[in-house]
Amino acid sequence: MNETSRHSDFYISTVTFLVEDSLYRVPREPFQNESEVFCDMFSLPQGSSVVVEGTSDESPIRIDRTSKEDFEQLLKALLHRKHGSQPDLPHGIEQWTSVLKLSTTWNFGRLRQAAIDALIECGIGAVDRVILSQRYHIPNWLLPALNELAKRPEPITLEEAKRMGIDTALKLASVRERVTVTMPAQVASPVVVGGVYQHTTTTTTSPRVSVGSCRDPRIQYCDFSDQIRSTFSAYEL
């Protein structure tokens, strides 16, 4: 009888994970090839008498401090983005944020970039970009997002301030409140005409400070980048 061998392309190795109370058996290759963390984990030498974690339901790799919801979104993106149909992929800001979170934690480089691109396509707002840029180290998001919030006519809400953090919200408020807008003002000046004092109106420029809901609408066309860099000097911008 001829010896059998495993096919190099079509024999799939699997790995079993335990997340919360659910077991997941999935292809091992994407984890090993795309994640530095899992590649190092799978490369660790295993003793002959030791039961290798991840090879069975009885000995899964336990994933702690991770929710099933987040893990399932990562699996959808990791396993379906090449060969799956579009409905199988994560959709919406919340689901792609789950992918961003775990791909950053476990060093899935390409998957992390796919999540960043998907969040932009989903139209993620400026407040969320401020939060995620700091939480998951996306430095090229922070300055444009702060600039967008500085320009907008509406003040920063209490809920937005809580989400971004008081320190960030106060710094952003200081950028918004320090704006000086030069605008024309009408000034009455006395003149003598035929020996009679009369008042004539001339146009001068004087500085006006506009804050809160009374901001000058032209502020939305300003660029606050320099003020933001100065105020947020401790941040990576």
C-alpha positions as CSV (number, residue, x, y, z in Angstrom):
1,M,0.0,0.0,0.0
2,N,1.4,3.4,-1.0
3,E,2.1,6.0,1.7
4,T,-0.3,8.9,1.8
5,S,0.7,12.5,2.3
6,R,-1.0,15.8,3.0
7,H,-1.6,18.0,0.0
8,S,0.5,21.2,0.2
9,D,-2.4,23.5,-0.9
10,F,-5.6,21.7,-0.1
11,Y,-5.1,20.2,3.4
12,I,-6.2,22.9,5.9
13,S,-4.9,23.1,9.4
14,T,-7.4,24.4,11.9
15,V,-7.2,26.0,15.3
16,T,-9.8,26.1,18.0
17,F,-10.4,29.2,20.1
18,L,-12.5,29.7,23.2
19,V,-14.0,33.2,23.5
20,E,-16.3,33.6,26.5
21,D,-18.5,30.5,26.4
22,S,-18.2,29.7,22.6
23,L,-15.8,27.5,20.7
24,Y,-14.6,28.5,17.2
25,R,-12.7,26.2,14.9
26,V,-11.3,28.2,12.0
27,P,-8.4,27.9,9.5
28,R,-5.1,28.5,11.1
29,E,-3.2,29.9,8.1
30,P,-4.7,33.5,8.2
31,F,-3.8,33.9,11.8
32,Q,-0.3,32.5,11.4
33,N,0.4,34.5,8.2
34,E,-1.2,37.8,9.0
35,S,-0.8,38.3,12.7
36,E,2.6,38.8,14.4
37,V,1.1,37.8,17.7
38,F,-0.3,34.5,16.5
39,C,2.7,33.7,14.4
40,D,4.9,33.9,17.4
41,M,2.4,31.9,19.5
42,F,2.3,29.1,16.9
43,S,6.0,29.1,16.6
44,L,6.6,28.3,20.3
45,P,8.2,24.8,20.7
46,Q,5.8,22.2,22.1
47,G,6.9,19.3,24.3
48,S,6.0,15.8,23.1
49,S,4.1,15.1,26.3
50,V,2.2,18.4,26.3
51,V,-1.3,18.7,24.9
52,V,-1.1,21.4,22.3
53,E,-3.6,24.2,22.8
54,G,-5.9,24.9,19.9
55,T,-5.9,21.4,18.5
56,S,-9.2,20.2,19.9
57,D,-12.4,21.3,21.7
58,E,-11.0,19.9,24.9
59,S,-7.8,22.1,24.6
60,P,-8.7,25.3,22.9
61,I,-6.7,28.5,22.9
62,R,-8.5,30.7,25.5
63,I,-9.0,34.4,24.4
64,D,-9.5,36.5,27.5
65,R,-10.8,40.1,27.8
66,T,-12.4,39.8,24.3
67,S,-16.1,39.7,23.6
68,K,-17.7,37.2,21.2
69,E,-19.1,40.1,19.2
70,D,-15.7,41.6,18.6
71,F,-14.1,38.3,17.7
72,E,-16.8,37.3,15.3
73,Q,-16.4,40.6,13.4
74,L,-12.7,40.0,13.1
75,L,-13.4,36.5,11.8
76,K,-15.8,37.8,9.2
77,A,-13.2,40.3,7.9
78,L,-10.3,37.9,8.1
79,L,-12.0,34.9,6.4
80,H,-14.5,36.6,4.0
81,R,-12.7,39.6,2.6
82,K,-11.1,37.7,-0.2
83,H,-13.6,35.0,-1.1
84,G,-16.8,35.8,0.8
85,S,-19.8,37.7,-0.4
86,Q,-20.3,41.3,0.6
87,P,-23.1,40.6,3.2
88,D,-20.6,38.3,5.0
89,L,-18.3,41.2,5.7
90,P,-18.7,43.5,8.7
91,H,-20.8,46.5,8.0
92,G,-21.2,49.8,9.7
93,I,-19.0,51.8,12.0
94,E,-19.5,49.7,15.1
95,Q,-18.6,46.4,13.5
96,W,-15.5,47.8,11.7
97,T,-14.5,49.4,15.0
98,S,-14.4,45.9,16.5
99,V,-12.1,44.8,13.6
100,L,-9.9,47.8,14.2
101,K,-9.7,47.0,17.9
102,L,-8.6,43.4,17.6
103,S,-6.4,43.8,14.5
104,T,-4.5,46.5,16.4
105,T,-4.2,44.4,19.5
106,W,-3.0,41.3,17.6
107,N,-0.9,43.1,15.0
108,F,-2.9,42.1,11.9
109,G,-1.3,44.8,9.7
110,R,-3.3,44.4,6.5
111,L,-6.6,43.8,8.3
112,R,-6.1,46.9,10.4
113,Q,-5.6,49.0,7.3
114,A,-8.7,47.4,5.7
115,A,-10.7,48.4,8.9
116,I,-9.4,52.0,8.7
117,D,-10.3,52.2,5.0
118,A,-13.8,50.8,5.7
119,L,-14.5,53.2,8.5
120,I,-13.7,56.1,6.2
121,E,-16.0,54.7,3.6
122,C,-18.7,54.4,6.3
123,G,-18.5,58.1,6.8
124,I,-17.1,58.0,10.4
125,G,-17.6,61.4,12.1
126,A,-15.0,63.8,13.5
127,V,-15.7,62.9,17.2
128,D,-15.2,59.2,16.5
129,R,-12.0,59.9,14.6
130,V,-10.6,61.9,17.5
131,I,-11.4,59.0,19.9
132,L,-10.2,56.1,17.7
133,S,-7.1,58.0,16.5
134,Q,-5.8,58.1,20.1
135,R,-7.1,54.8,21.2
136,Y,-5.7,52.8,18.2
137,H,-2.8,55.0,17.2
138,I,-4.0,56.5,13.8
139,P,-2.1,59.8,13.9
140,N,-3.2,61.1,10.5
141,W,-6.8,61.2,11.6
142,L,-6.4,63.5,14.7
143,L,-5.5,66.8,13.2
144,P,-8.1,66.8,10.4
145,A,-10.8,65.7,12.9
146,L,-9.9,68.4,15.4
147,N,-9.8,71.0,12.6
148,E,-13.3,69.9,11.5
149,L,-14.7,70.3,15.0
150,A,-13.0,73.7,15.4
151,K,-14.6,75.0,12.2
152,R,-18.1,73.9,12.8
153,P,-20.7,76.4,13.9
154,E,-22.2,74.2,16.6
155,P,-20.4,74.2,20.0
156,I,-19.0,70.9,21.4
157,T,-21.8,69.2,23.3
158,L,-21.5,67.7,26.8
159,E,-21.9,64.2,25.5
160,E,-19.1,64.8,22.9
161,A,-16.9,66.2,25.6
162,K,-17.4,63.1,27.8
163,R,-16.7,60.8,24.9
164,M,-13.5,62.6,23.8
165,G,-12.3,63.2,27.3
166,I,-12.4,66.4,29.3
167,D,-8.8,67.3,28.5
168,T,-9.2,67.0,24.8
169,A,-12.6,68.8,24.9
170,L,-11.2,71.8,26.9
171,K,-8.2,72.2,24.6
172,L,-10.5,72.1,21.6
173,A,-12.8,74.6,23.2
174,S,-9.9,77.0,23.8
175,V,-9.0,76.8,20.1
176,R,-12.5,77.6,19.1
177,E,-12.9,80.5,21.6
178,R,-9.6,82.2,20.7
179,V,-10.7,83.1,17.2
180,T,-10.7,86.8,16.2
181,V,-12.5,87.8,13.1
182,T,-11.9,91.2,11.4
183,M,-15.1,92.6,10.1
184,P,-16.2,96.0,8.8
185,A,-17.7,98.4,11.3
186,Q,-19.6,101.7,10.6
187,V,-18.2,104.7,12.5
188,A,-19.8,108.1,12.6
189,S,-17.3,111.0,12.3
190,P,-18.1,114.8,12.7
191,V,-17.2,117.0,9.7
192,V,-17.7,120.7,9.0
193,V,-19.7,121.5,5.9
194,G,-20.4,125.2,5.2
195,G,-19.6,126.1,8.8
196,V,-22.1,123.5,10.1
197,Y,-21.1,120.3,11.9
198,Q,-22.5,117.2,10.3
199,H,-22.0,113.5,10.9
200,T,-20.8,111.3,8.1
201,T,-20.4,107.5,8.3
202,T,-17.1,105.9,7.3
203,T,-16.1,102.2,7.2
204,T,-13.2,101.0,9.3
205,T,-12.1,97.6,10.4
206,S,-12.1,96.6,14.0
207,P,-11.5,93.2,15.7
208,R,-14.5,91.3,16.9
209,V,-14.4,88.1,18.9
210,S,-17.1,85.5,18.0
211,V,-17.8,82.6,20.3
212,G,-20.4,79.8,20.9
213,S,-23.5,79.8,18.8
214,C,-22.9,83.4,17.6
215,R,-19.7,82.5,15.7
216,D,-19.1,84.3,12.5
217,P,-20.2,81.9,9.6
218,R,-16.9,82.6,7.8
219,I,-15.0,80.7,10.5
220,Q,-16.0,77.4,8.8
221,Y,-13.6,78.3,6.0
222,C,-10.7,78.9,8.3
223,D,-7.8,76.6,8.9
224,F,-7.1,76.0,12.6
225,S,-4.1,73.7,12.1
226,D,-1.5,76.0,13.6
227,Q,-3.6,76.8,16.6
228,I,-4.4,73.1,17.1
229,R,-0.7,72.1,16.9
230,S,0.2,74.7,19.5
231,T,-2.6,73.8,21.9
232,F,-2.2,70.0,21.4
233,S,1.6,70.1,21.5
234,A,1.8,67.0,23.6
235,Y,-0.2,65.0,21.0
236,E,1.2,63.3,18.0
237,L,-0.1,65.4,15.1
